[in-house]
Amino acid sequence: MNSFDNAGRLGRRGLLQGAAALGGGALLPGAAQAQDFAGRTIEYVIPFAEAGGSDVWARFMAPYISKHLPGRPNVIVRNVPGGGSITGTNSFFQRARPDGLSFIGTSGSTQFPYLLGDPRVRYDYTKMIPFLVSPTGGVVYVPKSLGITGARDIAKLRDRELIYGSQGATSLDLVPMLAFLLLGLNVRFVFGMRGRGEARLALMRGEITIDYQTSAAYLTQVVPMVQSGDVVPLFSWGQLDEAGNVERDPTFPDLPHFVEAFEMVNGQKPSGVQFDAYMAFFGSGFAAQKPALLPPNTPANIVAVYRKALIDAVADPELQAAKGDILGEYRQAVGDRIGRLYEVATTIQPAARDWVRNYLTTTHNVRF
Amino acid sequence: MIDLLFATLANLLTVQHMGFMVVGVALGLVIGVLPGVGGIAGLSLLLPFLYGMDETSALAMLIGLLAIVPTADTFTSILMGIPGSSASQATVLDGFPLARQGQAARALSAAFAASLIGGLFGALILTFSVLIAAPIILSFGSAELFMLTLFGLSMVGVLSGANILKGVASASLGLAFGLVGASPATSEPRMDFNALYLIDGIPLVTVALGIFALPEVLDLLRSGGSISQGAPLGRGWFTGVRDTLKNFWLTIRCSGIGALIGAIPGIGGSVVDWIAYGHVVQTAKDKSQFGKGDIRGVIAPESANNATQGGALLPTLLFGIPGSGSMAIFLAAMILLGLQPGPGMAKENLGTTYTIIWSLAIANVIGTAMCIALAPGIARLTAVRYPLIAPFMIMVICFAAFQATRDLYDLVALLVMGLVGIFMRRFGWSRPAFLIGFVLALGGERYLYQAVQFYGWDFLTRPLVLVIGAITVVSLWAGLRRPVGGGKQIETEGPADVAHARVLWPQMAFCLVLLGGFAFTFQQGLQVSFLARIFPVAVGIVGGLATLIILVQQARGPIAAGNANFDSEANATDGGPWRYLAWFVGFIGVVALIGFFAALIAFFIAFLRIVARASWPLTLALTAAAATLMLVMSHMLTLVFPGGVLQAYFDLPWPFR
């Protein structure tokens, strides 16, 4: 229905061409001049509604992508919401033309149904071509009243029931669910939260007893509570290095990451099918949460132009000065750094997938 | 604090900052006047321009837009009977009858005066409460929020019209529609027919426009002539202001309700107007004119919905939790400006907060002045032959509806909700009750589930829960008691005495369809796991029983059925709204074939020539105006119009693709 073709759109020019097409019945040629986008409009498709993390990310990046693409094209954000981001991504995957005039920015909520094998998913991450991967992070914390001082004491939490406010079993909160399971914690999940903010308020009210916040919200909302002695941070989710290993979050260099916390508790590194599953969803939900992708079969020269543009954009001092909490301290993956990160975030071993699906079905009645 | 308060004012009062505010207010005025297009779309329009703007200018512009929308949306609510946005649905109930009596000017000026007072009150509340509000907001947990949804539902008692059972059944029907999609407790899909479109639920805008606007457009077309029915526009500009001042205490009470409900994240601005409306009906001594054109029915929701903005800013600024859809976009805009909301907004960033508050106050004053200046011109539309206005209304309603997912399904959903609205209106089923049920469905289910998870059923004994429970009981009592001397209930769907039908089968058929719907809700409830089951099963049982009793009453015959017998088409001789509905269905059908933009042009020309019998020059001029408006709006919102079969096969240039 919606085609993502971009030929001759916007403004008076678009109108005139529209009129011409109506009159003569002529269809415009869609192929763009690959290397130079001067005077063109490029669509940055966001399969989510306005506001929200992905939209803010796209609106922040758009002017810098525009600035560093040859010919300084006009980059506009087009929101195609609905179906929990599956609708817009399906449509893009099936219809977008590989002419460099449209690309899509997806998020963990788009990757998760793909990793879980949701039958409504029509897109294939192995066919789309990434040219930017934006990581994000978060910190798990608990109220001080639980009587522990940090990750070292996590084992002490095992003999009591903790409560976590979740946005849904197959949402991004799947990552904490798997993490708590690996740590051997007994956590009851209360669903129906409409954002991490609501869960944080519930923790402040004493209704829930374990929570995580993404980095920006942690810094502004939770750090004051850490300073006043109301809550205790346990661990960050961490980041992925070039080789795909978990490393500490640059925003929180003093906090252990999840794998370190696991080692503190168990004295050994995590492994096995549960950990494989965790890594896929952790990568997809945090360390490589937001990839920007060109449509399948985009010619190599256009891909190269985009990759180069993003290397320049991320190095742009103006972007670095303005990034604030939107990109945070996270190293944006561009160029050669994309490969391994993207792979972790968009692949899952069949055994791990089967295990997660089975787990979600038996414990949370999720049907696939 | 006082120093800072005035320092921020001085900073705001520069030519540049005020200029940006006026831009925001002017845009908000246009957005507010267009029915169904509210603050969400308006703020989205501004997002691309934030890049590179200084903080004060940007905040002034954004708040300027936010502040004016609940004032400007009054125009269509009063003049056209179409809710201008979800914040002024209740204004329709009395505002539109006033316009039809030729008192549009009085209703508008009363509404603007009430909006101004409400807006300033909201800003005042925000000024003082930003320092102390955090614990108050925190005291409203899931248990308290569940009780607030019950309180909202208690308004059904006031708004159910002549027959309370129909009110209960209408609210249940609204709840049932609200439950469509993923359950908040378990994310399991219910009543979704395996359609991806329905997984996020039916959008509120689509429901409000389908239920209220579409039936109104069709009805006005049938009655022919103009909206003001040839009556003079009325000069009551000062009467309206006097009405508001005479009810100053009511205005303040409703502003307080608006600010409070707005400040509690989770209930949302879309029920505030109904709660304020319910409040004025409950507390009024003479209820006989409500629903027929009581000016207090305009003043109450309009003061409340402007005050909501000030209240809703509290959780947005202090906790980063948006109290409404437009606040979510405002939050995103703040982050794009490099402002991270949090406790700091009441401490080191207090200056920013005060800039926002001053902007809110000043924008309310500027906005009200602009609305008053424009009102005489806009009010003249009510004297225009309605067939010339109708295609514009249908265009804007469709445009507003497909904001939701930008897909043809949005228009289909609009049509389905429109059909529900047409029959509810015809058979005297309260549409306000339906809407309240719809808006509160997911919240009610979510908070009940969370409260039980957090506290068990003991949540019912929490102190604040008991207080809200007591208020709810009082509210129910005030709504249901019959006035001394045998006065009548308010009639939200028109006078019952003229709608007695001799032939009852159409009403009974509608009841049977609803029974089937409630049975489906019940059956779908049984399909899902326990936590997602409670609400649909309960709604199915309550709604089904109420409908069954109505059906039994109707089966006893036209007279014995009493006020269960209601058919506003009983004495109609023109064949009903179907002829005009066919135009609308045809339009959507053509959209499905050739896409929205081309279909719109064809629809305009055909409708204006055949129905409105306009001359060719007028037809072409109006069509061109409509096309231009759509192009400008969609260009600014970077929209692609819903496409049809044609677009699936051919790549057409924008705007036809």
Interface residues (C-beta under 8 A of the other chain):
Chain A: M1 N2 S3 D5 A7 G8 R9 L10 G11 G14 L15 Q17 G18 A21 L22 L27 L28 G30 E43 E50 A51 G52 D55 V56 R59 F60 P63 I76 V77 R78 N79 V80 P81 G82 G83 G84 I86 T87 R120 I163 G168 A169 T170 S171 R188 V190 F191 G192 R194 G195 G197 E198 R200 L201 A202 M204 R205 E207 I208 A216 A217 L219 T220 Q221 P224 A322 G324 D325 I326 H364 N365 V366 R367
Chain B: I40 L43 S44 L47 P48 L50 Y51 I137 L138 S139 G141 S142 A182 P184 A185 T186 S187 E188 L196 Y197 I199 D200 P265 G266 F319 G320 I321 P322 A328 I329 L331 A332 I335 L336 G338 Q340 P341 G342 P343 G344 A404 T405 R406 D407 L408 E445 R446 Y449 Q450 Q453 F454 V528 S529 L631 H635 T638 V640 P642 G643 G644 Q647 A648 F650 D651 L652 P653 W654 P655 F656 R657
